[in-house]
Amino acid sequence: MNKEKRQQIFSRLREANPQPTTELNWSTPFELLTAVLLSAQATDVGVNKATARLFPVANTPQAILDLGLDGLKEYIKTIGLYNTKAENLLKTCRILLEQHGGEVPATRKALEALPGVGRKTANVVLNTAFGQPTIAVDTHIFRVSNRTGIAPGKNVDEVEQKLLRHVPGEFRQDAHHWLILHGRYTCVARKPRCLSCIIEDLCEFKDKTE
């Protein structure tokens, strides 16, 4: 795919959705970090239901710690892998209090040192909470990048590096959200909705649906 096509693709995505953002509900960097940590192998809808109950009661590292392991599990037990996630969140809260004054750090190295926080989670927090032009490659972005030809790659790291290299600078801050939403609602896994796709004529996917 050439530079002009990518420019047109992101121009259309921006025109259709000028201010894209995550579908997770959050109001502070810590709430976002918590929501993203809980969202692994879970839906945003499911996470939002749990945090709607959790955050009014505990939305700071100290408040989460005060709940204790069993108390925290009561709030998030509807989410997949909640036992492991509860343990990681408590460990993360402890580190935030001991090493970062209770604040979420704004560097990749510090974020990835937190239990349960990998590169994808760190990228989401850096992008959405701190306005850094990172791109977190999840299953949706991996699929859309490969299927359309925007940034094909064999693994998530390769796709991330290609996106950072090829997405025009003016779109890099919001590219993450545009691609996720496009993969979630239009370029879906089993049968992409090509007829209703605003970039269908620019996409290089050979097996388009009618």
Secondary structure, DSSP 8 states (H G I E B T S, - for coil): --HHHHHHHHHHHHHH-SS---SS--SSHHHHHHHHHHTTTS-HHHHHHHHHHHTTT--SHHHHHHHHHHHHHHHHTTSTTHHHHHHHHHHHHHHHHHHSTTS---SHHHHHTSTT--HHHHHHHHHHTT--------HHHHHHHHHHSSS--SSHHHHHHHHHHHS-GGGHHHHHHHHHHHHHHTS-SSS--GGG-TTTTT---SS---
